Amino acid sequence: MRLERSVLSLLPNWAFQTNRTQERLLMMFVFVWFRLRDRFRHARSARSLPN
């Protein structure tokens, strides 16, 4: 419980640190998301194509 309370008290400081940090994290998340989605789509299409 004490650990959870300390983490929850740290969250607002991290979330509202700077807009630049939030933008960088969001861009990284979106970049990784699209990379994984494209990879899965390519793998699925390559598997379904008759070679």
mmCIF entry with sequence, helices, sheets and N, C-alpha, C, O atoms, coordinates in Angstrom:
data_MODEL
# 
_entry.id   MODEL 
# 
_entity.id                         1 
_entity.type                       polymer 
_entity.pdbx_number_of_molecules   1 
# 
_entity_poly.entity_id                      1 
_entity_poly.type                           'polypeptide(L)' 
_entity_poly.nstd_linkage                   no 
_entity_poly.nstd_monomer                   no 
_entity_poly.pdbx_seq_one_letter_code       MRLERSVLSLLPNWAFQTNRTQERLLMMFVFVWFRLRDRFRHARSARSLPN 
_entity_poly.pdbx_seq_one_letter_code_can   MRLERSVLSLLPNWAFQTNRTQERLLMMFVFVWFRLRDRFRHARSARSLPN 
_entity_poly.pdbx_strand_id                 A 
# 
loop_
_entity_poly_seq.entity_id 
_entity_poly_seq.num 
_entity_poly_seq.mon_id 
_entity_poly_seq.hetero 
1 1  MET n 
1 2  ARG n 
1 3  LEU n 
1 4  GLU n 
1 5  ARG n 
1 6  SER n 
1 7  VAL n 
1 8  LEU n 
1 9  SER n 
1 10 LEU n 
1 11 LEU n 
1 12 PRO n 
1 13 ASN n 
1 14 TRP n 
1 15 ALA n 
1 16 PHE n 
1 17 GLN n 
1 18 THR n 
1 19 ASN n 
1 20 ARG n 
1 21 THR n 
1 22 GLN n 
1 23 GLU n 
1 24 ARG n 
1 25 LEU n 
1 26 LEU n 
1 27 MET n 
1 28 MET n 
1 29 PHE n 
1 30 VAL n 
1 31 PHE n 
1 32 VAL n 
1 33 TRP n 
1 34 PHE n 
1 35 ARG n 
1 36 LEU n 
1 37 ARG n 
1 38 ASP n 
1 39 ARG n 
1 40 PHE n 
1 41 ARG n 
1 42 HIS n 
1 43 ALA n 
1 44 ARG n 
1 45 SER n 
1 46 ALA n 
1 47 ARG n 
1 48 SER n 
1 49 LEU n 
1 50 PRO n 
1 51 ASN n 
# 
_struct_asym.id          A 
_struct_asym.entity_id   1 
# 
loop_
_struct_conf.conf_type_id 
_struct_conf.id 
_struct_conf.pdbx_PDB_helix_id 
_struct_conf.beg_label_comp_id 
_struct_conf.beg_label_asym_id 
_struct_conf.beg_label_seq_id 
_struct_conf.pdbx_beg_PDB_ins_code 
_struct_conf.end_label_comp_id 
_struct_conf.end_label_asym_id 
_struct_conf.end_label_seq_id 
_struct_conf.pdbx_end_PDB_ins_code 
_struct_conf.beg_auth_comp_id 
_struct_conf.beg_auth_asym_id 
_struct_conf.beg_auth_seq_id 
_struct_conf.end_auth_comp_id 
_struct_conf.end_auth_asym_id 
_struct_conf.end_auth_seq_id 
_struct_conf.pdbx_PDB_helix_class 
_struct_conf.details 
_struct_conf.pdbx_PDB_helix_length 
HELX_P HELX_P1 AA1 ARG A 2  ? ALA A 15 ? ARG A 2  ALA A 15 1 ? 14 
HELX_P HELX_P2 AA2 ASN A 19 ? SER A 48 ? ASN A 19 SER A 48 1 ? 30 
# 
_struct_conf_type.id          HELX_P 
_struct_conf_type.criteria    ? 
_struct_conf_type.reference   ? 
# 
loop_
_atom_site.group_PDB 
_atom_site.id 
_atom_site.type_symbol 
_atom_site.label_atom_id 
_atom_site.label_alt_id 
_atom_site.label_comp_id 
_atom_site.label_asym_id 
_atom_site.label_entity_id 
_atom_site.label_seq_id 
_atom_site.pdbx_PDB_ins_code 
_atom_site.Cartn_x 
_atom_site.Cartn_y 
_atom_site.Cartn_z 
_atom_site.occupancy 
_atom_site.B_iso_or_equiv 
_atom_site.pdbx_formal_charge 
_atom_site.auth_seq_id 
_atom_site.auth_comp_id 
_atom_site.auth_asym_id 
_atom_site.auth_atom_id 
_atom_site.pdbx_PDB_model_num 
ATOM 1   N N  . MET A 1 1  ? 0.832  -1.201  0.000   1.00 0.00 ? 1  MET A N  1 
ATOM 2   C CA . MET A 1 1  ? 0.000  0.000   0.000   1.00 0.00 ? 1  MET A CA 1 
ATOM 3   C C  . MET A 1 1  ? 0.868  1.254   0.000   1.00 0.00 ? 1  MET A C  1 
ATOM 4   O O  . MET A 1 1  ? 0.561  2.234   -0.679  1.00 0.00 ? 1  MET A O  1 
ATOM 5   N N  . ARG A 1 2  ? 1.953  1.211   0.768   1.00 0.00 ? 2  ARG A N  1 
ATOM 6   C CA . ARG A 1 2  ? 2.803  2.398   0.843   1.00 0.00 ? 2  ARG A CA 1 
ATOM 7   C C  . ARG A 1 2  ? 3.459  2.668   -0.506  1.00 0.00 ? 2  ARG A C  1 
ATOM 8   O O  . ARG A 1 2  ? 3.619  3.819   -0.910  1.00 0.00 ? 2  ARG A O  1 
ATOM 9   N N  . LEU A 1 3  ? 3.835  1.598   -1.195  1.00 0.00 ? 3  LEU A N  1 
ATOM 10  C CA . LEU A 1 3  ? 4.463  1.765   -2.504  1.00 0.00 ? 3  LEU A CA 1 
ATOM 11  C C  . LEU A 1 3  ? 3.466  2.361   -3.496  1.00 0.00 ? 3  LEU A C  1 
ATOM 12  O O  . LEU A 1 3  ? 3.808  3.257   -4.268  1.00 0.00 ? 3  LEU A O  1 
ATOM 13  N N  . GLU A 1 4  ? 2.227  1.853   -3.469  1.00 0.00 ? 4  GLU A N  1 
ATOM 14  C CA . GLU A 1 4  ? 1.217  2.387   -4.379  1.00 0.00 ? 4  GLU A CA 1 
ATOM 15  C C  . GLU A 1 4  ? 0.982  3.862   -4.124  1.00 0.00 ? 4  GLU A C  1 
ATOM 16  O O  . GLU A 1 4  ? 0.836  4.642   -5.065  1.00 0.00 ? 4  GLU A O  1 
ATOM 17  N N  . ARG A 1 5  ? 0.943  4.256   -2.839  1.00 0.00 ? 5  ARG A N  1 
ATOM 18  C CA . ARG A 1 5  ? 0.682  5.654   -2.526  1.00 0.00 ? 5  ARG A CA 1 
ATOM 19  C C  . ARG A 1 5  ? 1.826  6.534   -3.024  1.00 0.00 ? 5  ARG A C  1 
ATOM 20  O O  . ARG A 1 5  ? 1.589  7.636   -3.518  1.00 0.00 ? 5  ARG A O  1 
ATOM 21  N N  . SER A 1 6  ? 3.064  6.056   -2.899  1.00 0.00 ? 6  SER A N  1 
ATOM 22  C CA . SER A 1 6  ? 4.199  6.859   -3.364  1.00 0.00 ? 6  SER A CA 1 
ATOM 23  C C  . SER A 1 6  ? 4.176  6.976   -4.887  1.00 0.00 ? 6  SER A C  1 
ATOM 24  O O  . SER A 1 6  ? 4.475  8.038   -5.433  1.00 0.00 ? 6  SER A O  1 
ATOM 25  N N  . VAL A 1 7  ? 3.824  5.893   -5.569  1.00 0.00 ? 7  VAL A N  1 
ATOM 26  C CA . VAL A 1 7  ? 3.761  5.951   -7.030  1.00 0.00 ? 7  VAL A CA 1 
ATOM 27  C C  . VAL A 1 7  ? 2.655  6.896   -7.471  1.00 0.00 ? 7  VAL A C  1 
ATOM 28  O O  . VAL A 1 7  ? 2.838  7.673   -8.408  1.00 0.00 ? 7  VAL A O  1 
ATOM 29  N N  . LEU A 1 8  ? 1.498  6.833   -6.796  1.00 0.00 ? 8  LEU A N  1 
ATOM 30  C CA . LEU A 1 8  ? 0.398  7.717   -7.167  1.00 0.00 ? 8  LEU A CA 1 
ATOM 31  C C  . LEU A 1 8  ? 0.738  9.169   -6.882  1.00 0.00 ? 8  LEU A C  1 
ATOM 32  O O  . LEU A 1 8  ? 0.264  10.061  -7.585  1.00 0.00 ? 8  LEU A O  1 
ATOM 33  N N  . SER A 1 9  ? 1.549  9.422   -5.867  1.00 0.00 ? 9  SER A N  1 
ATOM 34  C CA . SER A 1 9  ? 1.942  10.800  -5.582  1.00 0.00 ? 9  SER A CA 1 
ATOM 35  C C  . SER A 1 9  ? 2.956  11.288  -6.611  1.00 0.00 ? 9  SER A C  1 
ATOM 36  O O  . SER A 1 9  ? 3.061  12.490  -6.852  1.00 0.00 ? 9  SER A O  1 
ATOM 37  N N  . LEU A 1 10 ? 3.711  10.360  -7.227  1.00 0.00 ? 10 LEU A N  1 
ATOM 38  C CA . LEU A 1 10 ? 4.687  10.758  -8.238  1.00 0.00 ? 10 LEU A CA 1 
ATOM 39  C C  . LEU A 1 10 ? 4.043  10.959  -9.610  1.00 0.00 ? 10 LEU A C  1 
ATOM 40  O O  . LEU A 1 10 ? 4.590  11.667  -10.455 1.00 0.00 ? 10 LEU A O  1 
ATOM 41  N N  . LEU A 1 11 ? 2.890  10.342  -9.832  1.00 0.00 ? 11 LEU A N  1 
ATOM 42  C CA . LEU A 1 11 ? 2.285  10.396  -11.160 1.00 0.00 ? 11 LEU A CA 1 
ATOM 43  C C  . LEU A 1 11 ? 1.986  11.814  -11.648 1.00 0.00 ? 11 LEU A C  1 
ATOM 44  O O  . LEU A 1 11 ? 2.354  12.132  -12.779 1.00 0.00 ? 11 LEU A O  1 
ATOM 45  N N  . PRO A 1 12 ? 1.343  12.685  -10.864 1.00 0.00 ? 12 PRO A N  1 
ATOM 46  C CA . PRO A 1 12 ? 1.041  14.025  -11.384 1.00 0.00 ? 12 PRO A CA 1 
ATOM 47  C C  . PRO A 1 12 ? 2.296  14.789  -11.777 1.00 0.00 ? 12 PRO A C  1 
ATOM 48  O O  . PRO A 1 12 ? 2.289  15.483  -12.794 1.00 0.00 ? 12 PRO A O  1 
ATOM 49  N N  . ASN A 1 13 ? 3.370  14.684  -11.006 1.00 0.00 ? 13 ASN A N  1 
ATOM 50  C CA . ASN A 1 13 ? 4.609  15.375  -11.367 1.00 0.00 ? 13 ASN A CA 1 
ATOM 51  C C  . ASN A 1 13 ? 5.112  14.888  -12.720 1.00 0.00 ? 13 ASN A C  1 
ATOM 52  O O  . ASN A 1 13 ? 5.583  15.689  -13.528 1.00 0.00 ? 13 ASN A O  1 
ATOM 53  N N  . TRP A 1 14 ? 5.019  13.582  -12.977 1.00 0.00 ? 14 TRP A N  1 
ATOM 54  C CA . TRP A 1 14 ? 5.501  13.045  -14.248 1.00 0.00 ? 14 TRP A CA 1 
ATOM 55  C C  . TRP A 1 14 ? 4.555  13.414  -15.391 1.00 0.00 ? 14 TRP A C  1 
ATOM 56  O O  . TRP A 1 14 ? 5.002  13.720  -16.496 1.00 0.00 ? 14 TRP A O  1 
ATOM 57  N N  . ALA A 1 15 ? 3.248  13.384  -15.123 1.00 0.00 ? 15 ALA A N  1 
ATOM 58  C CA . ALA A 1 15 ? 2.280  13.617  -16.195 1.00 0.00 ? 15 ALA A CA 1 
ATOM 59  C C  . ALA A 1 15 ? 2.294  15.064  -16.654 1.00 0.00 ? 15 ALA A C  1 
ATOM 60  O O  . ALA A 1 15 ? 2.107  15.346  -17.837 1.00 0.00 ? 15 ALA A O  1 
ATOM 61  N N  . PHE A 1 16 ? 2.516  15.987  -15.716 1.00 0.00 ? 16 PHE A N  1 
ATOM 62  C CA . PHE A 1 16 ? 2.475  17.407  -16.066 1.00 0.00 ? 16 PHE A CA 1 
ATOM 63  C C  . PHE A 1 16 ? 3.862  18.024  -16.042 1.00 0.00 ? 16 PHE A C  1 
ATOM 64  O O  . PHE A 1 16 ? 4.014  19.211  -15.752 1.00 0.00 ? 16 PHE A O  1 
ATOM 65  N N  . GLN A 1 17 ? 4.875  17.218  -16.349 1.00 0.00 ? 17 GLN A N  1 
ATOM 66  C CA . GLN A 1 17 ? 6.238  17.728  -16.332 1.00 0.00 ? 17 GLN A CA 1 
ATOM 67  C C  . GLN A 1 17 ? 6.385  18.837  -17.376 1.00 0.00 ? 17 GLN A C  1 
ATOM 68  O O  . GLN A 1 17 ? 6.493  20.016  -17.039 1.00 0.00 ? 17 GLN A O  1 
ATOM 69  N N  . THR A 1 18 ? 6.388  18.438  -18.643 1.00 0.00 ? 18 THR A N  1 
ATOM 70  C CA . THR A 1 18 ? 6.436  19.415  -19.731 1.00 0.00 ? 18 THR A CA 1 
ATOM 71  C C  . THR A 1 18 ? 5.632  18.858  -20.888 1.00 0.00 ? 18 THR A C  1 
ATOM 72  O O  . THR A 1 18 ? 5.478  17.644  -21.026 1.00 0.00 ? 18 THR A O  1 
ATOM 73  N N  . ASN A 1 19 ? 5.130  19.741  -21.703 1.00 0.00 ? 19 ASN A N  1 
ATOM 74  C CA . ASN A 1 19 ? 4.415  19.289  -22.895 1.00 0.00 ? 19 ASN A CA 1 
ATOM 75  C C  . ASN A 1 19 ? 5.363  18.580  -23.851 1.00 0.00 ? 19 ASN A C  1 
ATOM 76  O O  . ASN A 1 19 ? 4.961  17.662  -24.566 1.00 0.00 ? 19 ASN A O  1 
ATOM 77  N N  . ARG A 1 20 ? 6.625  19.009  -23.863 1.00 0.00 ? 20 ARG A N  1 
ATOM 78  C CA . ARG A 1 20 ? 7.577  18.398  -24.786 1.00 0.00 ? 20 ARG A CA 1 
ATOM 79  C C  . ARG A 1 20 ? 7.814  16.929  -24.428 1.00 0.00 ? 20 ARG A C  1 
ATOM 80  O O  . ARG A 1 20 ? 7.880  16.075  -25.312 1.00 0.00 ? 20 ARG A O  1 
ATOM 81  N N  . THR A 1 21 ? 7.940  16.638  -23.137 1.00 0.00 ? 21 THR A N  1 
ATOM 82  C CA . THR A 1 21 ? 8.156  15.250  -22.730 1.00 0.00 ? 21 THR A CA 1 
ATOM 83  C C  . THR A 1 21 ? 6.936  14.408  -23.073 1.00 0.00 ? 21 THR A C  1 
ATOM 84  O O  . THR A 1 21 ? 7.069  13.285  -23.559 1.00 0.00 ? 21 THR A O  1 
ATOM 85  N N  . GLN A 1 22 ? 5.749  14.950  -22.822 1.00 0.00 ? 22 GLN A N  1 
ATOM 86  C CA . GLN A 1 22 ? 4.536  14.202  -23.162 1.00 0.00 ? 22 GLN A CA 1 
ATOM 87  C C  . GLN A 1 22 ? 4.455  13.961  -24.663 1.00 0.00 ? 22 GLN A C  1 
ATOM 88  O O  . GLN A 1 22 ? 4.095  12.869  -25.101 1.00 0.00 ? 22 GLN A O  1 
ATOM 89  N N  . GLU A 1 23 ? 4.792  14.991  -25.459 1.00 0.00 ? 23 GLU A N  1 
ATOM 90  C CA . GLU A 1 23 ? 4.741  14.815  -26.907 1.00 0.00 ? 23 GLU A CA 1 
ATOM 91  C C  . GLU A 1 23 ? 5.730  13.752  -27.364 1.00 0.00 ? 23 GLU A C  1 
ATOM 92  O O  . GLU A 1 23 ? 5.418  12.945  -28.240 1.00 0.00 ? 23 GLU A O  1 
ATOM 93  N N  . ARG A 1 24 ? 6.923  13.749  -26.771 1.00 0.00 ? 24 ARG A N  1 
ATOM 94  C CA . ARG A 1 24 ? 7.924  12.757  -27.180 1.00 0.00 ? 24 ARG A CA 1 
ATOM 95  C C  . ARG A 1 24 ? 7.441  11.350  -26.853 1.00 0.00 ? 24 ARG A C  1 
ATOM 96  O O  . ARG A 1 24 ? 7.583  10.440  -27.669 1.00 0.00 ? 24 ARG A O  1 
ATOM 97  N N  . LEU A 1 25 ? 6.869  11.166  -25.665 1.00 0.00 ? 25 LEU A N  1 
ATOM 98  C CA . LEU A 1 25 ? 6.378  9.844   -25.291 1.00 0.00 ? 25 LEU A CA 1 
ATOM 99  C C  . LEU A 1 25 ? 5.229  9.424   -26.203 1.00 0.00 ? 25 LEU A C  1 
ATOM 100 O O  . LEU A 1 25 ? 5.146  8.266   -26.614 1.00 0.00 ? 25 LEU A O  1 
ATOM 101 N N  . LEU A 1 26 ? 4.346  10.367  -26.517 1.00 0.00 ? 26 LEU A N  1 
ATOM 102 C CA . LEU A 1 26 ? 3.220  10.037  -27.384 1.00 0.00 ? 26 LEU A CA 1 
ATOM 103 C C  . LEU A 1 26 ? 3.701  9.666   -28.781 1.00 0.00 ? 26 LEU A C  1 
ATOM 104 O O  . LEU A 1 26 ? 3.190  8.729   -29.394 1.00 0.00 ? 26 LEU A O  1 
ATOM 105 N N  . MET A 1 27 ? 4.696  10.414  -29.282 1.00 0.00 ? 27 MET A N  1 
ATOM 106 C CA . MET A 1 27 ? 5.222  10.114  -30.615 1.00 0.00 ? 27 MET A CA 1 
ATOM 107 C C  . MET A 1 27 ? 5.886  8.739   -30.638 1.00 0.00 ? 27 MET A C  1 
ATOM 108 O O  . MET A 1 27 ? 5.724  7.982   -31.596 1.00 0.00 ? 27 MET A O  1 
ATOM 109 N N  . MET A 1 28 ? 6.635  8.418   -29.580 1.00 0.00 ? 28 MET A N  1 
ATOM 110 C CA . MET A 1 28 ? 7.271  7.096   -29.527 1.00 0.00 ? 28 MET A CA 1 
ATOM 111 C C  . MET A 1 28 ? 6.211  6.001   -29.502 1.00 0.00 ? 28 MET A C  1 
ATOM 112 O O  . MET A 1 28 ? 6.343  4.989   -30.191 1.00 0.00 ? 28 MET A O  1 
ATOM 113 N N  . PHE A 1 29 ? 5.149  6.204   -28.699 1.00 0.00 ? 29 PHE A N  1 
ATOM 114 C CA . PHE A 1 29 ? 4.103  5.192   -28.603 1.00 0.00 ? 29 PHE A CA 1 
ATOM 115 C C  . PHE A 1 29 ? 3.421  4.991   -29.951 1.00 0.00 ? 29 PHE A C  1 
ATOM 116 O O  . PHE A 1 29 ? 3.193  3.859   -30.378 1.00 0.00 ? 29 PHE A O  1 
ATOM 117 N N  . VAL A 1 30 ? 3.093  6.109   -30.623 1.00 0.00 ? 30 VAL A N  1 
ATOM 118 C CA . VAL A 1 30 ? 2.419  6.007   -31.922 1.00 0.00 ? 30 VAL A CA 1 
ATOM 119 C C  . VAL A 1 30 ? 3.337  5.355   -32.950 1.00 0.00 ? 30 VAL A C  1 
ATOM 120 O O  . VAL A 1 30 ? 2.892  4.543   -33.762 1.00 0.00 ? 30 VAL A O  1 
ATOM 121 N N  . PHE A 1 31 ? 4.633  5.715   -32.913 1.00 0.00 ? 31 PHE A N  1 
ATOM 122 C CA . PHE A 1 31 ? 5.580  5.151   -33.868 1.00 0.00 ? 31 PHE A CA 1 
ATOM 123 C C  . PHE A 1 31 ? 5.676  3.632   -33.699 1.00 0.00 ? 31 PHE A C  1 
ATOM 124 O O  . PHE A 1 31 ? 5.615  2.886   -34.676 1.00 0.00 ? 31 PHE A O  1 
ATOM 125 N N  . VAL A 1 32 ? 5.826  3.185   -32.450 1.00 0.00 ? 32 VAL A N  1 
ATOM 126 C CA . VAL A 1 32 ? 5.923  1.741   -32.193 1.00 0.00 ? 32 VAL A CA 1 
ATOM 127 C C  . VAL A 1 32 ? 4.621  1.051   -32.581 1.00 0.00 ? 32 VAL A C  1 
ATOM 128 O O  . VAL A 1 32 ? 4.638  -0.048  -33.136 1.00 0.00 ? 32 VAL A O  1 
ATOM 129 N N  . TRP A 1 33 ? 3.479  1.703   -32.284 1.00 0.00 ? 33 TRP A N  1 
ATOM 130 C CA . TRP A 1 33 ? 2.180  1.101   -32.598 1.00 0.00 ? 33 TRP A CA 1 
ATOM 131 C C  . TRP A 1 33 ? 2.046  0.871   -34.103 1.00 0.00 ? 33 TRP A C  1 
ATOM 132 O O  . TRP A 1 33 ? 1.632  -0.206  -34.534 1.00 0.00 ? 33 TRP A O  1 
ATOM 133 N N  . PHE A 1 34 ? 2.401  1.898   -34.912 1.00 0.00 ? 34 PHE A N  1 
ATOM 134 C CA . PHE A 1 34 ? 2.266  1.754   -36.358 1.00 0.00 ? 34 PHE A CA 1 
ATOM 135 C C  . PHE A 1 34 ? 3.265  0.745   -36.904 1.00 0.00 ? 34 PHE A C  1 
ATOM 136 O O  . PHE A 1 34 ? 2.951  0.004   -37.836 1.00 0.00 ? 34 PHE A O  1 
ATOM 137 N N  . ARG A 1 35 ? 4.468  0.709   -36.332 1.00 0.00 ? 35 ARG A N  1 
ATOM 138 C CA . ARG A 1 35 ? 5.451  -0.269  -36.797 1.00 0.00 ? 35 ARG A CA 1 
ATOM 139 C C  . ARG A 1 35 ? 4.937  -1.691  -36.566 1.00 0.00 ? 35 ARG A C  1 
ATOM 140 O O  . ARG A 1 35 ? 5.011  -2.536  -37.458 1.00 0.00 ? 35 ARG A O  1 
ATOM 141 N N  . LEU A 1 36 ? 4.415  -1.950  -35.361 1.00 0.00 ? 36 LEU A N  1 
ATOM 142 C CA . LEU A 1 36 ? 3.928  -3.290  -35.056 1.00 0.00 ? 36 LEU A CA 1 
ATOM 143 C C  . LEU A 1 36 ? 2.710  -3.627  -35.909 1.00 0.00 ? 36 LEU A C  1 
ATOM 144 O O  . LEU A 1 36 ? 2.572  -4.756  -36.380 1.00 0.00 ? 36 LEU A O  1 
ATOM 145 N N  . ARG A 1 37 ? 1.818  -2.638  -36.111 1.00 0.00 ? 37 ARG A N  1 
ATOM 146 C CA . ARG A 1 37 ? 0.621  -2.907  -36.893 1.00 0.00 ? 37 ARG A CA 1 
ATOM 147 C C  . ARG A 1 37 ? 0.988  -3.227  -38.342 1.00 0.00 ? 37 ARG A C  1 
ATOM 148 O O  . ARG A 1 37 ? 0.440  -4.157  -38.934 1.00 0.00 ? 37 ARG A O  1 
ATOM 149 N N  . ASP A 1 38 ? 1.920  -2.451  -38.912 1.00 0.00 ? 38 ASP A N  1 
ATOM 150 C CA . ASP A 1 38 ? 2.335  -2.711  -40.291 1.00 0.00 ? 38 ASP A CA 1 
ATOM 151 C C  . ASP A 1 38 ? 3.013  -4.072  -40.402 1.00 0.00 ? 38 ASP A C  1 
ATOM 152 O O  . ASP A 1 38 ? 2.798  -4.801  -41.370 1.00 0.00 ? 38 ASP A O  1 
ATOM 153 N N  . ARG A 1 39 ? 3.833  -4.413  -39.406 1.00 0.00 ? 39 ARG A N  1 
ATOM 154 C CA . ARG A 1 39 ? 4.531  -5.704  -39.462 1.00 0.00 ? 39 ARG A CA 1 
ATOM 155 C C  . ARG A 1 39 ? 3.522  -6.846  -39.426 1.00 0.00 ? 39 ARG A C  1 
ATOM 156 O O  . ARG A 1 39 ? 3.640  -7.809  -40.184 1.00 0.00 ? 39 ARG A O  1 
ATOM 157 N N  . PHE A 1 40 ? 2.519  -6.737  -38.533 1.00 0.00 ? 40 PHE A N  1 
ATOM 158 C CA . PHE A 1 40 ? 1.527  -7.807  -38.452 1.00 0.00 ? 40 PHE A CA 1 
ATOM 159 C C  . PHE A 1 40 ? 0.698  -7.868  -39.732 1.00 0.00 ? 40 PHE A C  1 
ATOM 160 O O  . PHE A 1 40 ? 0.353  -8.955  -40.197 1.00 0.00 ? 40 PHE A O  1 
ATOM 161 N N  . ARG A 1 41 ? 0.378  -6.709  -40.303 1.00 0.00 ? 41 ARG A N  1 
ATOM 162 C CA . ARG A 1 41 ? -0.421 -6.707  -41.526 1.00 0.00 ? 41 ARG A CA 1 
ATOM 163 C C  . ARG A 1 41 ? 0.369  -7.336  -42.668 1.00 0.00 ? 41 ARG A C  1 
ATOM 164 O O  . ARG A 1 41 ? -0.178 -8.123  -43.441 1.00 0.00 ? 41 ARG A O  1 
ATOM 165 N N  . HIS A 1 42 ? 1.665  -6.991  -42.780 1.00 0.00 ? 42 HIS A N  1 
ATOM 166 C CA . HIS A 1 42 ? 2.484  -7.552  -43.850 1.00 0.00 ? 42 HIS A CA 1 
ATOM 167 C C  . HIS A 1 42 ? 2.633  -9.059  -43.675 1.00 0.00 ? 42 HIS A C  1 
ATOM 168 O O  . HIS A 1 42 ? 2.578  -9.809  -44.649 1.00 0.00 ? 42 HIS A O  1 
ATOM 169 N N  . ALA A 1 43 ? 2.820  -9.498  -42.442 1.00 0.00 ? 43 ALA A N  1 
ATOM 170 C CA . ALA A 1 43 ? 2.971  -10.930 -42.201 1.00 0.00 ? 43 ALA A CA 1 
ATOM 171 C C  . ALA A 1 43 ? 1.675  -11.656 -42.558 1.00 0.00 ? 43 ALA A C  1 
ATOM 172 O O  . ALA A 1 43 ? 1.711  -12.738 -43.145 1.00 0.00 ? 43 ALA A O  1 
ATOM 173 N N  . ARG A 1 44 ? 0.534  -11.067 -42.207 1.00 0.00 ? 44 ARG A N  1 
ATOM 174 C CA . ARG A 1 44 ? -0.738 -11.714 -42.493 1.00 0.00 ? 44 ARG A CA 1 
ATOM 175 C C  . ARG A 1 44 ? -0.974 -11.764 -44.006 1.00 0.00 ? 44 ARG A C  1 
ATOM 176 O O  . ARG A 1 44 ? -1.409 -12.789 -44.530 1.00 0.00 ? 44 ARG A O  1 
ATOM 177 N N  . SER A 1 45 ? -0.690 -10.659 -44.711 1.00 0.00 ? 45 SER A N  1 
ATOM 178 C CA . SER A 1 45 ? -0.926 -10.635 -46.156 1.00 0.00 ? 45 SER A CA 1 
ATOM 179 C C  . SER A 1 45 ? 0.035  -11.586 -46.870 1.00 0.00 ? 45 SER A C  1 
ATOM 180 O O  . SER A 1 45 ? -0.360 -12.259 -47.822 1.00 0.00 ? 45 SER A O  1 
ATOM 181 N N  . ALA A 1 46 ? 1.285  -11.649 -46.424 1.00 0.00 ? 46 ALA A N  1 
ATOM 182 C CA . ALA A 1 46 ? 2.251  -12.546 -47.058 1.00 0.00 ? 46 ALA A CA 1 
ATOM 183 C C  . ALA A 1 46 ? 1.848  -14.002 -46.830 1.00 0.00 ? 46 ALA A C  1 
ATOM 184 O O  . ALA A 1 46 ? 2.048  -14.849 -47.701 1.00 0.00 ? 46 ALA A O  1 
ATOM 185 N N  . ARG A 1 47 ? 1.279  -14.292 -45.655 1.00 0.00 ? 47 ARG A N  1 
ATOM 186 C CA . ARG A 1 47 ? 0.878  -15.660 -45.372 1.00 0.00 ? 47 ARG A CA 1 
ATOM 187 C C  . ARG A 1 47 ? -0.342 -16.042 -46.214 1.00 0.00 ? 47 ARG A C  1 
ATOM 188 O O  . ARG A 1 47 ? -0.468 -17.188 -46.644 1.00 0.00 ? 47 ARG A O  1 
ATOM 189 N N  . SER A 1 48 ? -1.242 -15.078 -46.450 1.00 0.00 ? 48 SER A N  1 
ATOM 190 C CA . SER A 1 48 ? -2.465 -15.399 -47.185 1.00 0.00 ? 48 SER A CA 1 
ATOM 191 C C  . SER A 1 48 ? -2.219 -15.456 -48.687 1.00 0.00 ? 48 SER A C  1 
ATOM 192 O O  . SER A 1 48 ? -2.994 -16.081 -49.412 1.00 0.00 ? 48 SER A O  1 
ATOM 193 N N  . LEU A 1 49 ? -1.143 -14.807 -49.174 1.00 0.00 ? 49 LEU A N  1 
ATOM 194 C CA . LEU A 1 49 ? -0.877 -14.825 -50.611 1.00 0.00 ? 49 LEU A CA 1 
ATOM 195 C C  . LEU A 1 49 ? -0.356 -16.197 -51.045 1.00 0.00 ? 49 LEU A C  1 
ATOM 196 O O  . LEU A 1 49 ? 0.485  -16.785 -50.366 1.00 0.00 ? 49 LEU A O  1 
ATOM 197 N N  . PRO A 1 50 ? -0.849 -16.700 -52.165 1.00 0.00 ? 50 PRO A N  1 
ATOM 198 C CA . PRO A 1 50 ? -0.339 -17.993 -52.666 1.00 0.00 ? 50 PRO A CA 1 
ATOM 199 C C  . PRO A 1 50 ? 0.982  -17.800 -53.401 1.00 0.00 ? 50 PRO A C  1 
ATOM 200 O O  . PRO A 1 50 ? 1.020  -17.188 -54.468 1.00 0.00 ? 50 PRO A O  1 
ATOM 201 N N  . ASN A 1 51 ? 2.051  -18.318 -52.836 1.00 0.00 ? 51 ASN A N  1 
ATOM 202 C CA . ASN A 1 51 ? 3.374  -18.188 -53.468 1.00 0.00 ? 51 ASN A CA 1 
ATOM 203 C C  . ASN A 1 51 ? 3.747  -19.517 -54.125 1.00 0.00 ? 51 ASN A C  1 
ATOM 204 O O  . ASN A 1 51 ? 4.821  -19.634 -54.716 1.00 0.00 ? 51 ASN A O  1 
# 
